[in-house]
Amino acid sequence: MTNEEIEARAVRAVDLFKQGFNCSQAVFASCADLYGITDEKFALRLSASFGGGMGRMRLVCGAASGMFMLAGLHNGSATPHDSEGKMANYAFVQQLAGGFKNKYGSLICAELLGLAPKPQEPKPEDRTPQYYEKRPCPEMIAEAVRIYLRAINE
């Protein structure tokens, strides 16, 4: 995949986020077609619960979760006792996580957003211009797509 193709998918992911989808949905849906998931609504539903750091609990970043879901499609094991397959997938997830953490310092949504680790209301914030001004999410979404696509092209 060329750098231009990678950037096009990164831009698509940010566009999805700016349409109102969450971080995980944006990352996952921008690349799910690489694995035969051509029904975008299905990809968006499948990844919906991981936004806001897992259901807005501010745990693992949704952009990172989107990468990890893609990793499962890329080399996840579908055999119960496939230790080698599981190990390969876990190694890949750790590689992706390391790239993201090296860039942003954390995988934890609350830390990335500078929020106190406290329970969050399940109601998402309104997507206003002020929301987008204070959020680093678009940059992280684009970078998650880049990290993932570069990793599978190595």
KOLLOPA-63282 format. One line per 4 residues: number of its first residue (from 1); their letters; for each residue x, y, z of N, C-alpha, C, CB. Coordinates in Angstrom, 1 decimal. Glycine has a CB too. Layout:
NUM = a = X:Y:Z:X:Y:Z:X:Y:Z:X:Y:Z ~ ... $
***
This chain:
1 = mtne = 0.9:-1.2:0.0:0.0:0.0:0.0:0.9:1.2:0.0:-1.0:0.0:1.2 ~ 0.6:2.2:-0.8:1.4:3.4:-0.9:1.1:4.4:0.2:1.2:4.1:-2.3 ~ 2.0:5.3:0.4:1.7:6.3:1.4:0.5:7.1:1.1:2.9:7.3:1.5 ~ 0.2:7.4:-0.2:-1.0:8.1:-0.6:-2.3:7.3:-0.2:-1.0:8.4:-2.1 $
5 = eiea = -2.2:6.0:-0.4:-3.4:5.1:0.0:-3.6:5.1:1.5:-3.2:3.7:-0.5 ~ -2.4:5.1:2.2:-2.5:5.1:3.7:-3.1:6.4:4.1:-1.1:4.9:4.3 ~ -2.7:7.5:3.6:-3.2:8.8:3.9:-4.6:9.0:3.6:-2.4:10.0:3.3 ~ -5.1:8.4:2.5:-6.5:8.5:2.1:-7.3:7.8:3.1:-6.7:7.9:0.7 $
9 = ravr = -6.9:6.7:3.6:-7.6:6.0:4.7:-7.6:6.7:6.0:-7.1:4.5:4.9 ~ -6.5:7.4:6.3:-6.4:8.2:7.5:-7.4:9.3:7.4:-5.0:8.7:7.7 ~ -7.5:10.0:6.3:-8.4:11.1:6.1:-9.8:10.6:6.2:-8.2:11.8:4.7 ~ -10.1:9.4:5.6:-11.5:8.8:5.7:-11.9:8.6:7.1:-11.5:7.5:4.8 $
13 = avdl = -10.9:8.1:7.9:-11.2:7.8:9.3:-11.6:9.1:10.1:-10.0:7.1:10.0 ~ -10.8:10.2:9.8:-11.1:11.4:10.5:-12.4:12.0:10.0:-10.0:12.5:10.2 ~ -12.7:11.8:8.7:-14.0:12.2:8.2:-15.2:11.5:8.9:-14.1:12.0:6.7 ~ -15.0:10.2:9.1:-16.0:9.4:9.8:-16.2:9.9:11.2:-15.7:7.9:9.9 $
17 = fkqg = -15.1:10.2:11.9:-15.2:10.8:13.3:-16.0:12.1:13.2:-13.8:11.0:13.9 ~ -15.6:13.0:12.3:-16.3:14.3:12.2:-17.7:14.2:11.8:-15.5:15.2:11.2 ~ -18.1:13.1:11.2:-19.5:12.9:10.9:-20.3:12.5:12.2:-19.7:11.7:9.9 ~ -19.6:12.1:13.3:-20.3:11.8:14.5:-20.0:10.4:15.0:-21.7:12.0:14.4 $
21 = fncs = -19.2:9.6:14.3:-18.9:8.2:14.7:-17.8:8.3:15.8:-18.5:7.3:13.5 ~ -17.6:7.3:16.6:-16.6:7.3:17.6:-15.2:6.9:17.1:-17.0:6.5:18.8 ~ -14.2:7.0:17.9:-12.8:6.8:17.5:-12.7:5.3:16.9:-11.9:7.0:18.6 ~ -13.2:4.4:17.6:-13.0:3.0:17.2:-13.7:2.7:15.9:-13.6:2.1:18.3 $
25 = qavf = -14.9:3.3:15.8:-15.7:3.1:14.5:-14.9:3.7:13.4:-17.1:3.7:14.6 ~ -14.3:4.9:13.6:-13.6:5.6:12.5:-12.4:4.8:12.0:-13.2:7.0:13.0 ~ -11.6:4.3:13.0:-10.4:3.5:12.6:-10.9:2.2:11.9:-9.6:3.2:13.8 ~ -11.7:1.4:12.6:-12.1:0.1:12.1:-12.8:0.2:10.7:-13.0:-0.6:13.1 $
29 = asca = -13.8:1.1:10.6:-14.5:1.1:9.3:-13.7:1.7:8.2:-15.7:2.0:9.5 ~ -12.7:2.4:8.5:-11.8:2.9:7.4:-10.9:1.9:6.8:-10.9:4.1:7.9 ~ -10.8:0.7:7.4:-9.9:-0.4:6.9:-10.6:-1.7:6.8:-8.7:-0.5:7.8 ~ -11.8:-1.9:7.3:-12.5:-3.2:7.4:-12.6:-3.8:6.0:-13.8:-3.1:8.0 $
33 = dlyg = -12.8:-3.0:5.0:-12.9:-3.5:3.6:-11.7:-4.3:3.2:-13.2:-2.4:2.6 ~ -10.6:-4.1:3.8:-9.4:-4.8:3.4:-9.5:-6.3:3.8:-8.1:-4.3:4.2 ~ -10.5:-6.6:4.6:-10.7:-8.0:5.1:-12.1:-8.5:4.6:-10.6:-8.1:6.6 ~ -12.7:-7.9:3.6:-13.9:-8.4:3.0:-15.2:-7.8:3.7:-13.9:-9.8:3.1 $
37 = itde = -15.0:-6.9:4.7:-16.2:-6.3:5.3:-16.5:-5.1:4.5:-15.9:-6.0:6.8 ~ -17.4:-5.3:3.5:-17.8:-4.2:2.6:-19.0:-3.5:3.0:-17.9:-4.7:1.2 ~ -19.8:-4.0:4.0:-21.0:-3.4:4.5:-20.5:-2.4:5.6:-22.0:-4.5:5.1 ~ -20.4:-1.2:5.3:-19.9:-0.2:6.2:-20.8:-0.1:7.5:-19.8:1.2:5.6 $
41 = kfal = -22.1:-0.2:7.4:-22.9:-0.2:8.5:-22.6:-1.3:9.5:-24.4:-0.2:8.1 ~ -22.3:-2.5:8.9:-21.9:-3.6:9.8:-20.6:-3.3:10.5:-21.8:-4.9:8.9 ~ -19.6:-2.8:9.8:-18.4:-2.4:10.4:-18.6:-1.4:11.5:-17.4:-1.9:9.4 ~ -19.4:-0.4:11.3:-19.7:0.6:12.3:-20.4:0.1:13.5:-20.5:1.7:11.7 $
45 = rlsa = -21.3:-0.8:13.3:-22.0:-1.5:14.4:-21.1:-2.4:15.2:-23.2:-2.3:14.0 ~ -20.3:-3.1:14.5:-19.3:-4.0:15.2:-18.4:-3.3:16.1:-18.6:-4.8:14.2 ~ -17.9:-2.1:15.7:-16.9:-1.4:16.5:-17.5:-0.3:17.4:-16.0:-0.7:15.5 ~ -18.8:-0.2:17.4:-19.5:0.9:18.2:-19.2:0.9:19.7:-21.0:0.8:17.9 $
49 = sfgg = -19.1:-0.2:20.3:-19.0:-0.3:21.8:-17.7:0.1:22.3:-19.3:-1.7:22.2 ~ -16.7:0.3:21.5:-15.3:0.6:21.9:-15.0:2.0:22.0:-14.3:-0.1:21.0 ~ -15.9:2.9:21.6:-15.7:4.4:21.6:-15.7:4.9:23.1:-16.7:5.1:20.8 ~ -15.0:6.0:23.2:-15.0:6.7:24.5:-14.2:5.8:25.5:-16.4:6.9:25.1 $
53 = gmgr = -13.3:5.1:25.0:-12.5:4.2:25.9:-13.3:3.1:26.5:-11.9:5.0:27.1 ~ -14.0:2.4:25.6:-14.9:1.2:26.0:-16.2:1.7:26.6:-14.1:0.3:26.9 ~ -17.1:2.1:25.8:-18.4:2.5:26.3:-18.4:3.7:27.1:-19.0:1.4:27.1 ~ -17.5:4.6:26.8:-17.3:5.9:27.5:-16.9:5.7:28.9:-18.6:6.7:27.4 $
57 = mrlv = -16.2:4.7:29.2:-15.6:4.4:30.5:-14.2:5.0:30.6:-15.6:3.0:30.9 ~ -13.7:5.5:29.5:-12.4:6.2:29.4:-11.3:5.2:29.7:-12.4:7.4:30.3 ~ -11.4:4.0:29.3:-10.4:3.0:29.5:-9.5:3.0:28.3:-11.0:1.6:29.8 ~ -9.4:1.9:27.6:-8.5:1.8:26.4:-9.1:2.7:25.3:-8.4:0.3:25.9 $
61 = cgaa = -8.2:3.5:24.7:-8.6:4.4:23.7:-9.3:3.7:22.5:-7.3:5.2:23.1 ~ -10.3:4.3:22.0:-11.1:3.7:20.9:-10.3:3.6:19.7:-12.3:4.6:20.7 ~ -9.4:4.6:19.4:-8.6:4.5:18.2:-7.7:3.3:18.3:-7.8:5.8:18.0 ~ -7.1:3.0:19.4:-6.3:1.8:19.6:-7.1:0.6:19.5:-5.6:1.9:21.0 $
65 = sgmf = -8.3:0.6:20.1:-9.2:-0.6:20.0:-9.6:-0.9:18.6:-10.5:-0.3:20.9 ~ -9.8:0.1:17.8:-10.0:-0.1:16.4:-8.9:-0.8:15.7:-10.3:1.2:15.7 ~ -7.7:-0.4:16.0:-6.5:-1.1:15.5:-6.5:-2.6:15.9:-5.2:-0.4:15.9 ~ -6.8:-2.8:17.2:-6.7:-4.2:17.7:-7.8:-5.1:17.0:-6.9:-4.2:19.2 $
69 = mlag = -9.0:-4.5:16.8:-10.0:-5.2:16.1:-9.5:-5.6:14.7:-11.3:-4.4:16.0 ~ -8.9:-4.7:14.0:-8.3:-4.9:12.7:-7.3:-6.0:12.8:-7.8:-3.7:12.0 ~ -6.5:-6.0:13.8:-5.4:-7.0:14.0:-6.0:-8.4:14.1:-4.6:-6.7:15.3 ~ -7.2:-8.5:14.7:-7.9:-9.8:14.8:-8.3:-10.3:13.4:-9.1:-9.7:15.7 $
73 = lhng = -8.7:-9.4:12.6:-9.1:-9.7:11.2:-7.8:-10.1:10.4:-9.8:-8.6:10.5 ~ -6.7:-9.4:10.7:-5.5:-9.7:10.0:-4.8:-11.0:10.3:-4.5:-8.5:10.3 ~ -4.7:-11.3:11.6:-4.0:-12.6:11.9:-4.5:-13.2:13.2:-2.5:-12.3:12.1 ~ -5.8:-12.9:13.5:-6.4:-13.6:14.7:-6.7:-15.0:14.5:-7.7:-12.9:15.1 $
77 = satp = -6.5:-15.8:15.5:-6.7:-17.2:15.5:-8.2:-17.6:15.6:-5.9:-18.0:16.5 ~ -8.7:-18.5:14.9:-10.1:-19.0:15.0:-10.1:-20.5:15.4:-10.8:-18.7:13.7 ~ -9.0:-20.9:15.9:-8.9:-22.3:16.4:-8.7:-22.4:17.9:-7.7:-23.1:15.6 ~ -9.5:-23.2:18.6:-9.4:-23.1:20.1:-8.1:-23.2:20.8:-10.3:-24.1:20.6 $
81 = hdse = -7.3:-24.1:20.3:-6.0:-24.4:21.0:-4.8:-24.0:20.2:-5.9:-25.9:21.4 ~ -4.9:-23.0:19.4:-3.9:-22.5:18.5:-3.0:-21.5:19.2:-4.5:-21.8:17.2 ~ -2.1:-22.1:20.1:-1.2:-21.2:20.9:-0.3:-20.4:20.0:-0.4:-22.1:21.8 ~ 0.2:-20.9:19.0:1.1:-20.2:18.1:0.4:-19.0:17.4:1.8:-21.1:17.0 $
85 = gkma = -0.8:-19.3:16.9:-1.7:-18.3:16.3:-2.0:-17.2:17.3:-2.9:-18.9:15.7 ~ -2.4:-17.6:18.5:-2.7:-16.6:19.5:-1.5:-15.7:19.8:-3.2:-17.2:20.8 ~ -0.3:-16.4:19.9:0.9:-15.7:20.3:1.2:-14.7:19.1:2.0:-16.7:20.5 ~ 1.1:-15.1:17.9:1.4:-14.2:16.8:0.4:-13.0:16.8:1.2:-14.9:15.4 $
89 = nyaf = -0.8:-13.2:17.1:-1.8:-12.1:17.1:-1.5:-11.2:18.3:-3.2:-12.6:17.2 ~ -1.2:-11.8:19.5:-0.9:-10.9:20.6:0.4:-10.1:20.4:-0.7:-11.8:21.9 ~ 1.4:-10.7:19.8:2.6:-10.0:19.4:2.3:-8.8:18.5:3.6:-10.9:18.8 ~ 1.4:-9.0:17.6:1.1:-8.0:16.6:0.3:-6.8:17.4:0.2:-8.5:15.5 $
93 = vqql = -0.6:-7.2:18.2:-1.4:-6.2:19.0:-0.4:-5.4:19.9:-2.4:-6.9:19.9 ~ 0.6:-6.1:20.5:1.6:-5.4:21.3:2.4:-4.5:20.5:2.4:-6.4:22.1 ~ 2.8:-4.9:19.3:3.5:-4.0:18.4:2.7:-2.7:18.1:3.9:-4.7:17.1 ~ 1.4:-2.9:17.7:0.6:-1.8:17.4:0.4:-0.9:18.7:-0.8:-2.2:17.0 $
97 = aggf = 0.2:-1.5:19.8:0.0:-0.7:21.1:1.3:0.1:21.4:-0.3:-1.7:22.2 ~ 2.5:-0.6:21.2:3.7:0.1:21.4:3.9:1.3:20.5:4.9:-0.8:21.2 ~ 3.5:1.2:19.2:3.6:2.3:18.3:2.8:3.5:18.8:3.3:1.9:16.9 ~ 1.6:3.2:19.2:0.6:4.2:19.6:1.1:4.8:20.9:-0.8:3.6:19.8 $
101 = knky = 1.5:4.0:21.9:2.0:4.5:23.2:3.2:5.3:23.0:2.2:3.3:24.1 ~ 4.1:4.9:22.2:5.3:5.7:21.9:5.0:7.1:21.4:6.3:5.0:20.9 ~ 4.0:7.2:20.6:3.6:8.5:20.0:2.9:9.4:21.0:2.7:8.3:18.8 ~ 2.0:8.8:21.8:1.1:9.6:22.6:1.3:9.4:24.1:-0.3:9.2:22.3 $
105 = gsli = 2.1:8.4:24.6:2.4:8.3:26.0:1.5:7.4:26.8:2.4:9.6:26.6 ~ 0.4:7.0:26.2:-0.6:6.1:26.9:-1.5:5.5:25.9:-1.4:7.0:27.9 ~ -2.2:4.5:26.4:-3.3:3.8:25.6:-4.7:4.1:26.3:-3.1:2.3:25.5 ~ -4.6:4.9:27.4:-5.8:5.1:28.2:-6.5:6.4:27.8:-5.4:5.1:29.7 $
109 = cael = -7.8:6.3:27.4:-8.5:7.4:27.0:-8.5:8.6:27.9:-10.0:7.0:26.7 ~ -8.8:8.4:29.2:-8.8:9.4:30.2:-7.5:10.2:30.2:-9.1:8.9:31.6 ~ -6.4:9.4:30.2:-5.0:10.1:30.2:-4.8:10.9:28.9:-3.9:9.0:30.4 ~ -5.2:10.3:27.8:-5.0:11.0:26.5:-5.8:12.3:26.4:-5.4:10.1:25.4 $
113 = lgla = -7.0:12.3:27.1:-7.8:13.5:27.1:-7.6:14.4:28.3:-9.3:13.1:27.0 ~ -6.7:14.0:29.2:-6.5:14.8:30.4:-7.7:14.9:31.3:-6.1:16.2:30.0 ~ -8.4:13.8:31.4:-9.6:13.7:32.3:-9.2:13.0:33.6:-10.7:13.1:31.6 ~ -9.9:13.4:34.6:-9.8:12.6:35.9:-10.4:11.3:35.7:-10.4:13.4:37.1 $
117 = pkpq = -9.8:10.2:36.2:-10.4:8.9:36.1:-11.6:8.7:37.0:-9.3:7.8:36.5 ~ -12.7:9.1:36.5:-14.0:9.0:37.3:-15.0:8.5:36.4:-14.4:10.4:37.9 ~ -16.1:8.0:36.9:-17.2:7.4:36.1:-17.7:8.5:35.2:-18.3:6.9:37.0 ~ -18.0:8.1:34.0:-18.5:9.0:32.9:-20.0:8.7:32.7:-17.7:9.0:31.6 $
121 = epkp = -20.8:9.7:32.4:-22.1:9.4:32.0:-22.1:8.7:30.6:-22.9:10.8:31.9 ~ -23.0:7.8:30.4:-23.0:7.1:29.1:-23.4:8.0:27.9:-24.0:6.0:29.1 ~ -24.1:9.2:28.2:-24.5:10.1:27.1:-23.3:10.8:26.5:-25.5:11.2:27.7 ~ -23.1:10.6:25.2:-21.9:11.2:24.5:-22.1:12.7:24.5:-21.7:10.7:23.1 $
125 = edrt = -21.0:13.4:24.4:-21.0:14.9:24.3:-21.6:15.3:22.9:-19.7:15.5:24.5 ~ -22.2:16.4:22.9:-22.7:17.0:21.6:-21.4:17.3:20.8:-23.6:18.2:21.8 ~ -21.5:17.0:19.5:-20.4:17.3:18.6:-20.6:18.7:18.0:-20.4:16.3:17.4 ~ -20.0:19.6:18.8:-20.0:21.1:18.4:-18.6:21.5:18.0:-20.5:21.9:19.6 $
129 = pqyy = -18.5:22.6:17.4:-17.1:23.1:17.0:-16.2:23.1:18.2:-17.2:24.5:16.4 ~ -16.7:23.5:19.4:-15.9:23.5:20.6:-15.4:22.1:21.0:-16.7:24.1:21.8 ~ -16.3:21.1:20.8:-15.9:19.7:21.1:-14.7:19.3:20.3:-17.1:18.7:20.7 ~ -14.7:19.6:19.0:-13.6:19.3:18.1:-12.3:20.1:18.4:-14.0:19.5:16.6 $
133 = ekrp = -12.5:21.3:18.9:-11.3:22.1:19.2:-10.5:21.6:20.4:-11.8:23.6:19.5 ~ -11.3:21.0:21.3:-10.6:20.5:22.5:-10.1:19.1:22.5:-11.5:20.7:23.7 ~ -10.5:18.4:21.4:-10.2:16.9:21.3:-9.0:16.7:20.5:-11.4:16.2:20.8 ~ -8.0:15.8:21.0:-6.9:15.4:20.2:-7.3:14.2:19.3:-5.7:15.1:21.0 $
137 = cpem = -8.5:13.7:19.4:-8.9:12.5:18.8:-8.7:12.4:17.3:-10.4:12.3:19.1 ~ -9.0:13.4:16.5:-8.8:13.3:15.1:-7.4:12.9:14.7:-9.2:14.6:14.4 ~ -6.4:13.6:15.4:-5.0:13.3:15.1:-4.7:11.8:15.5:-4.1:14.2:15.9 ~ -5.2:11.4:16.6:-4.9:10.0:17.1:-5.6:9.0:16.2:-5.4:9.9:18.5 $
141 = iaea = -6.7:9.3:15.7:-7.5:8.4:14.8:-6.6:8.2:13.5:-8.9:8.9:14.5 ~ -6.2:9.3:12.9:-5.4:9.3:11.7:-4.1:8.5:12.0:-5.1:10.7:11.2 ~ -3.5:8.7:13.1:-2.2:8.1:13.4:-2.4:6.6:13.6:-1.5:8.7:14.6 ~ -3.5:6.2:14.3:-3.8:4.8:14.5:-3.9:4.1:13.1:-5.1:4.6:15.3 $
145 = vriy = -4.6:4.7:12.2:-4.7:4.1:10.8:-3.3:4.0:10.2:-5.7:5.0:9.9 ~ -2.5:5.0:10.3:-1.2:4.9:9.8:-0.3:3.8:10.4:-0.5:6.3:9.9 ~ -0.4:3.8:11.7:0.4:2.7:12.5:0.0:1.4:12.0:0.2:2.9:14.0 ~ -1.3:1.1:11.9:-1.8:-0.2:11.5:-1.4:-0.5:10.1:-3.4:-0.2:11.6 $
149 = lrai = -1.7:0.4:9.2:-1.4:0.1:7.8:0.1:-0.1:7.5:-2.0:1.2:6.9 ~ 0.9:0.7:8.1:2.3:0.6:8.0:2.8:-0.8:8.5:3.1:1.7:8.7 ~ 2.2:-1.2:9.6:2.6:-2.5:10.2:2.2:-3.7:9.3:1.9:-2.6:11.6 ~ 1.1:-3.6:8.7:0.7:-4.8:7.8:1.5:-4.7:6.5:-0.8:-4.8:7.6 $
153 = ne = 2.1:-3.6:6.2:2.8:-3.5:4.9:4.3:-3.7:5.1:2.6:-2.2:4.3 ~ 4.7:-4.0:6.3:6.2:-4.2:6.6:6.6:-5.6:6.1:6.5:-4.1:8.1 $
***
